[in-house]
Amino acid sequence: MEIKTTKLVIVGDGETAGIAYEYFTHDSPYEVVAFSVEEKYLKKKELFGLPVVPFEELEYVFSPSHHKVFVAISYTQLNRVRTKLYHKVKKKGFACVSYVSSKAFVWKNVEIGENCFIFENNVLQYHVKIGNNVILWSGNHIGHRTTIGDNCYISSHVVISGFCEIGENCFFGVNSCVADHVKIARDCVIGAGAVVLKDTEERKVYIGNPAKPMGKDSLTVFGVQES
């Protein structure tokens, strides 16, 4: 049995948090000791037999010097909610950890940032770079020397070919595909099954084969309220 050497608090109490608890518990050196939710959304005191504490009090209940944090939020508001909480966690003095499945293929010179969650059967090839706060659901292929920016969400069975550049805050639907040397601009949504053959424009939603932009921008589609 693997010895758990580091205590971990998961921010969130929904399905993504439950999945994170399962994977961290059974496939990592981290011991999950609690969950945390912003006080206005706090509806339960326990989850999986562990306490759920108000986010506003997190650093007072669990010392940042003895605990790590993972922010387990989905792609709500085109990743804005997860990103906001990630930055708040950092301001509280916590270090954020990443999870990489033992069943993922990650080449030796791949770089992975903080607060990432990389599921099983992902392939990350030679010199891939993954930014902070990125989720790669199961079964994706990230080609050699591709860079994925911060706060992205890649759903299942996505193929991103070699030498691609993915901007911040993007979302990729299942079975979407990006050709070699393509640049995906920030805040783009690539729809399920879309095949992107050329560079994209910011805040666009791309669908079809070959992929073309829709009329509405991505922030409108995802209900993003800009400050």
N, C-alpha and C positions, 0 to 999 in steps of 0.2 A: 504494500500500500504506500502511495506517495505521501511524503510528509509535507503538510501545509505550512509554509514558512512565512507567509505574508497575509495579513488580515485585509479584507476588501469590503467596501461598501458599494452597493449598486444603486445608482440614482435612477428612479423609475419604479413603477409597480405594475406595469401592464404586461402584455405578452412578450415583448422584447426583453423586459427585465427577467421574466420567468425563464426564457430561453438562455439568457446570459447566466443566470444562477445555475442552470443545469450543466452548461458547458464548463464554466469556471469550477464547479464542484467536482466534476468527474474527469476533467482533462486539463488541469492546470495546477500550479503550486500555490494557488490563492485559496484562502478560506473565507467564504462569504459570511459576514457577521451581521449584516443589517441591510435594509433598503432605506431610501430617502426620497421624499416627494415634497414639492412646494406646498406650504401649509394650506393654501386655498383648494388644493386638489387632494388633500389627505382624507381618505375615506376608510382606511383600515389601519389597525394598530399592529398587525402581524401579517407576514407572508412567508410561507414555508417554515413556520415556527420561529421566524426571526423578526425582530422589531422593525417597524417602519417609522422613521423619525422625520420631523419637519426639516426640510432642506435649510431653512433659515437658521436652524440651531446645530447644523451638522458638525461644524468644527469644534463646538463646545461639548458635544456628546462623544465624538470620536476624534481623538487627537490626530492632526495631520502628520505628526512625526511618527505615528505608529500604525497608520492606516493608509491604504491606497483607495482610489475610487475608479469606477467605470460608469460612464453615463450611458444607460441602455434605453435610448429613445429611437424611434423609427425615423422615417423621412418626413414627418409632419411639417407643414409649411416649407417644403423644399429644404429640409434639413435645418431650418432656422432654430427650432426649439431645442434640438440636440446640441447645436452649436452654442446657443445662449447659455445653456446649463454647463456645458464643458468649460466655457470661459469663466463662469461664476465659480465653478469648482477650483479652477486654477487660482483665482483671486483669494479664495479661502485658504490657500497654502497647501492644497493636496496635490500629489502626483497622480496622474491618470495612467492606468495600465492598458495594455492591449492584449487581446486573446488571439492566438493563432492555433488553429486546430492541428492536432498531431497527425491528422489525415490529410492535411494540405501539402502540396509540393511547393516549397519555397527555396529558390536557389540561394547559394551561400552569400552572394553579394547584393541581395535584395535589401532595400531600406524600408522600414515600416515605422510610422510615427506613433503618437500617443492616442489612446482611446479609440483604437481600431478593433474591429471584430471580423476575423477572417475564418469563415466556416470551412467545413470539410470539402475535399475534392476541388479546391481552387488550385490553379497552376499559376505561379508567379515566376516568370522566367528571368534570365540573366539581366542584371542591372535594372530591374524594375524599381521604381520609387513610389511609395505610398505615403501620402501626407498624413496629417492628424485628423482624427475624428471621422474615419472612413469605415463603411460597412461593406464587406463583400460577402453576399449570401453564397449558398453552395454552388459548386460546379462551374465556376467562371475560368476563362483563360485570359491572362494578362501577358501580352507579348513582350519580347525583349526590348529593353531601354524605354519602355513606356513610363510616363509619369502621371500619377493620379493626384490631383490637388486636394486640399483640405475639404472636409465636410461632404464628401460624395457618398452616394448610396448606389451600389451595384447589385441588382437582384440576380436571380439564378440564370445560369447557362448563357451568360453574356460573353462574347468574344471581342476583345480589344486587341488589335494586332500590334505589331512592333513599331517602335519610334512614334507612338501617339502621345499627345499632350491633352490631358483632361483637366479642364478648369475647375475652380472651386464650386461647391454646392450643386453639382450635377446629379441627376437621377437617370438610371438606365433600367428600362423594363426588361422582362424576361425574353431571352432569345434574340436580343438586339446584337448588332454586329458593327464594328468600326474597322475600316480598311487601314492598311499601313500608312504611316506618316500623316494622319489626319489630326487636326487640332479641334477639340471640342471646347467652345467658349464657356465661360462661367455661367452658372444658372440655366444650363440647358437641360431639357427633358428629352430623352431618347425613348420613344415609345416601344412597346413590346413588338418584337419581330422587325423593327426598323433596321435598314442597312445603310449606314452612313459612309459615303464614298468621297466626300470632300469636306473642307473646314466648315464649321458652323458659326452662327452669329449669337451673341449674348441674348439670354432670356427668351429663347425660342423653344418651341415644342416640335420635334421632328418625328414624322411617322412615314411608313411605307418603304418600298424598295423600288428605286433608290429613295432614300429619305428626303422629304421636303418639309419645310416649316408650315405649321398651322397659322391661322390668323391671330389667335390669342397668344399673349406672352406667357411664359412659364410661371411667373409670380402670380398672375391672375388665376391661372388654372389651379395652383396649389394654395391659394388663399393667403399669400404672404402679405402681411401688413408692414410696410416699410416705415421706419421711424424717421 
